[in-house]
Amino acid sequence: TTDIFLSTKDVQRDNHFLMKIKAPKEHRLKTLIRLIDDEFINLGDWSFSGQENFSKTDHYKNAIRNLTLTNEERVKDLLDKGQHNLKSEEDLIFNTVNAWTDENYTAHLSSYFDICFESFFYDESEVISLTEKIFKPIINFQPFIYVATKGSLQILRDLGFKTFEPYIDESYDQELDNDKRLLMAYEQIKRLCLMTKQEIHEWYWKMQDILVYNHQHLLSIHKNKMITETAIEELY
């Protein structure tokens, strides 16, 4: 709620970022690998539905194909440990966490920004898809780096949401080249990770009005309305 959000204004949060990864798609893996290699991973609360010896999988081999790593052994050591849970979900088995109905906002309340990976990133299919993933940071008062298909931030703006220029350089959203767009998004993640805790705290609260507006705008869209009702209307 807005009251809970505002009550945290004087409390520094434990984590710079929140990052959830379930399916090991290439754009997600490349970002995770870069964060480990740059030694930023400990600044975040993150999850990854990996497996032991993950570095031997084709997913990993494809992800590092065009990356230049400083310390690949560091990356392998961490990923080969297998599944990694959010701090608030350490006792959960991955497949028991329902992506549509998770109600625990602890992870959002203890981090400053969300690294939000959409299902689609490489735009060969020319699909822009807004799924539940992007609406979690919105409802939980978080700015986000939206790692998604070109033009996804613009679709959000077209739906009436506000995004985060100039606090985040969002020019990545209009970059047609997939690898360049991914790197541009990562550069914004890196810039925020280089902030001290006090700096990122002050950066976050400068966006208070935007965060409250987005939260309320999302509630207004589906106020008192179940998703099944909306689906039935669309079928009609």
JOGIHU-V480761 format. One record per pair of residues at least 12 apart in sequence whose C-alpha atoms are under 10 Angstrom apart, sorted by the first residue. I is the first residue (numbers start at 1). J is the second residue. Records with the same first field share a line. If there is no record, write none. Layout:
I=J ; J
//
This chain:
1=139 ; 140 ; 141 ; 212 ; 215 ; 216
2=139 ; 140 ; 141 ; 211 ; 212 ; 215 ; 216
4=109
5=109 ; 140 ; 141 ; 208 ; 211 ; 212
6=141 ; 205 ; 208 ; 212
8=109 ; 110
9=201 ; 202 ; 204 ; 205 ; 208
10=201 ; 205
11=110 ; 201
12=110 ; 111 ; 112 ; 197 ; 198 ; 200 ; 201 ; 202
13=108 ; 109 ; 110 ; 111 ; 112 ; 197 ; 198 ; 200 ; 201
14=43 ; 44 ; 45 ; 107 ; 109 ; 110 ; 111 ; 112 ; 197
15=42 ; 43 ; 44 ; 45 ; 46 ; 107 ; 108 ; 109 ; 110 ; 111 ; 112 ; 113 ; 193 ; 197
16=40 ; 41 ; 42 ; 43 ; 44 ; 45 ; 110 ; 111 ; 112 ; 113 ; 114 ; 189 ; 192 ; 193 ; 194 ; 195 ; 196 ; 197 ; 200 ; 201
17=40 ; 41 ; 42 ; 43 ; 44 ; 45 ; 46 ; 107 ; 108 ; 110 ; 111 ; 112 ; 113 ; 114 ; 115 ; 142 ; 143 ; 144 ; 145 ; 189 ; 192 ; 193
18=43 ; 44 ; 45 ; 46 ; 47 ; 86 ; 107 ; 108 ; 109 ; 110 ; 111 ; 112 ; 113 ; 114 ; 115 ; 116 ; 137 ; 142 ; 144
19=32 ; 41 ; 44 ; 45 ; 46 ; 47 ; 48 ; 86 ; 107 ; 108 ; 111 ; 113 ; 114 ; 115 ; 116 ; 117
20=32 ; 45 ; 46 ; 47 ; 48 ; 49 ; 84 ; 85 ; 86 ; 114 ; 115 ; 116 ; 117 ; 133
21=46 ; 47 ; 48 ; 49 ; 50 ; 84 ; 85 ; 115 ; 116 ; 117 ; 118
22=47 ; 48 ; 49 ; 50 ; 83 ; 94 ; 95 ; 99 ; 117
23=48 ; 49 ; 50 ; 119
24=48 ; 49 ; 50 ; 59 ; 60 ; 63
25=59 ; 60 ; 62 ; 63 ; 117 ; 118 ; 119 ; 120 ; 121
26=59 ; 60 ; 61 ; 62 ; 63 ; 64 ; 121 ; 122
27=63 ; 117 ; 118 ; 119 ; 120 ; 121 ; 122 ; 147 ; 148 ; 178 ; 179 ; 182 ; 183
28=48 ; 63 ; 115 ; 116 ; 117 ; 118 ; 119 ; 121 ; 147 ; 182
29=48 ; 59 ; 60 ; 62 ; 63 ; 64
30=60 ; 62 ; 63 ; 64 ; 65 ; 66 ; 67 ; 182 ; 183 ; 186
31=63 ; 115 ; 117 ; 147 ; 182 ; 183 ; 185 ; 186 ; 189
32=46 ; 47 ; 48 ; 63 ; 75 ; 79 ; 186
33=60 ; 63 ; 64 ; 67 ; 69 ; 72 ; 74 ; 75 ; 76 ; 78 ; 79
34=64 ; 67 ; 68 ; 69 ; 70 ; 72 ; 75 ; 183 ; 186 ; 190
35=75 ; 186 ; 189 ; 190 ; 193
36=69 ; 71 ; 72 ; 74 ; 75 ; 76 ; 78 ; 79
37=68 ; 69 ; 70 ; 71 ; 72 ; 73 ; 74 ; 75 ; 76
38=69 ; 70 ; 71 ; 74 ; 75 ; 190
39=71 ; 74 ; 75 ; 193
40=189 ; 190 ; 193 ; 194
41=193
43=111 ; 193 ; 194 ; 197
44=86 ; 87 ; 110 ; 111 ; 112 ; 113 ; 114 ; 115 ; 193
45=84 ; 85 ; 86 ; 87 ; 88 ; 107 ; 108 ; 110 ; 111 ; 114
46=84 ; 85 ; 86 ; 87 ; 107 ; 115
47=83 ; 84 ; 85 ; 86 ; 87 ; 89 ; 90 ; 94
48=79 ; 82 ; 83 ; 84 ; 85 ; 86 ; 94
49=82 ; 83 ; 84 ; 85 ; 93 ; 94 ; 95
50=79 ; 80 ; 81 ; 82 ; 83 ; 84 ; 85 ; 94
51=79 ; 80 ; 81 ; 82 ; 83 ; 84
52=78 ; 79 ; 80 ; 81 ; 82 ; 83
53=76 ; 77 ; 78 ; 79 ; 80 ; 81 ; 82
54=76 ; 77 ; 78 ; 79 ; 80 ; 81 ; 82 ; 83
55=72 ; 73 ; 75 ; 76 ; 77 ; 78 ; 79 ; 80 ; 81
56=76 ; 80
60=76 ; 79
66=179
86=106 ; 107
87=106 ; 107
88=104 ; 105 ; 106 ; 107 ; 110
89=104 ; 106 ; 107
99=132 ; 133 ; 136
100=131 ; 132 ; 133 ; 136
101=132
102=136
103=136
105=136 ; 137 ; 139 ; 140
106=140
107=140
108=136 ; 137 ; 139 ; 140 ; 141 ; 142
109=140 ; 141 ; 142
111=142 ; 201
112=141 ; 142 ; 143 ; 144 ; 192 ; 197 ; 200 ; 201 ; 203 ; 204 ; 205
113=137 ; 141 ; 142 ; 143 ; 144 ; 145 ; 189 ; 192 ; 200 ; 204
114=134 ; 136 ; 137 ; 138 ; 141 ; 142 ; 143 ; 144 ; 145 ; 146 ; 189
115=134 ; 137 ; 143 ; 144 ; 145 ; 146 ; 147 ; 185 ; 186 ; 189
116=133 ; 134 ; 135 ; 136 ; 137 ; 143 ; 144 ; 145 ; 146 ; 147 ; 148
117=133 ; 134 ; 144 ; 145 ; 146 ; 147 ; 148 ; 149
118=130 ; 131 ; 132 ; 133 ; 134 ; 146 ; 147 ; 148 ; 149 ; 152
119=131 ; 133 ; 147 ; 148 ; 149
120=147 ; 148 ; 149 ; 150
121=146 ; 147 ; 148 ; 149 ; 150 ; 152 ; 178 ; 179 ; 181 ; 182
122=148 ; 149 ; 150 ; 176 ; 177 ; 178 ; 179 ; 181 ; 182
123=148 ; 149 ; 150 ; 176 ; 177 ; 178
124=149 ; 178
125=149
126=149 ; 150
127=149 ; 150 ; 152
128=148 ; 149 ; 150 ; 151 ; 152 ; 153 ; 155
129=148 ; 149 ; 152 ; 155
130=148 ; 149 ; 152 ; 153 ; 155 ; 156
133=146
134=146 ; 147 ; 148 ; 156
135=214 ; 215 ; 218
136=215
137=211 ; 214 ; 215
138=161 ; 162 ; 210 ; 211 ; 212 ; 213 ; 214 ; 215 ; 216 ; 217 ; 218 ; 219
139=211 ; 212 ; 214 ; 215 ; 216 ; 217 ; 218 ; 219
140=211 ; 212 ; 214 ; 215
141=204 ; 207 ; 208 ; 209 ; 210 ; 211 ; 212 ; 213 ; 214 ; 215 ; 216
142=204 ; 207 ; 208 ; 210 ; 211 ; 212 ; 214 ; 215
143=163 ; 164 ; 167 ; 168 ; 204 ; 207 ; 208 ; 210 ; 211 ; 214
144=163 ; 164 ; 168 ; 189
145=163 ; 164 ; 168 ; 169 ; 170 ; 172 ; 173 ; 185 ; 186 ; 188 ; 189
146=170 ; 172 ; 173 ; 182 ; 185
147=172 ; 173 ; 181 ; 182 ; 184 ; 185 ; 186
148=172 ; 173 ; 178 ; 181 ; 182 ; 185
149=173 ; 174 ; 175 ; 176 ; 178 ; 181 ; 182
150=172 ; 173 ; 174 ; 175 ; 176 ; 177 ; 178 ; 181
151=171 ; 172 ; 173 ; 174 ; 175 ; 176
152=173 ; 174
153=170 ; 171 ; 172 ; 173 ; 174
154=170 ; 173 ; 174
159=217 ; 218 ; 221
160=213 ; 214 ; 217 ; 218 ; 221
161=210 ; 211 ; 213 ; 214 ; 215 ; 216 ; 217 ; 218
162=210 ; 211 ; 213 ; 214 ; 217
163=207 ; 210 ; 211 ; 214
164=207 ; 210 ; 211
165=207
167=188 ; 192 ; 203 ; 204 ; 206 ; 207
168=185 ; 188 ; 189 ; 191 ; 192 ; 203
169=184 ; 185 ; 187 ; 188
170=184 ; 185 ; 188
171=184 ; 185
172=184 ; 185 ; 186 ; 187 ; 188
173=185
//
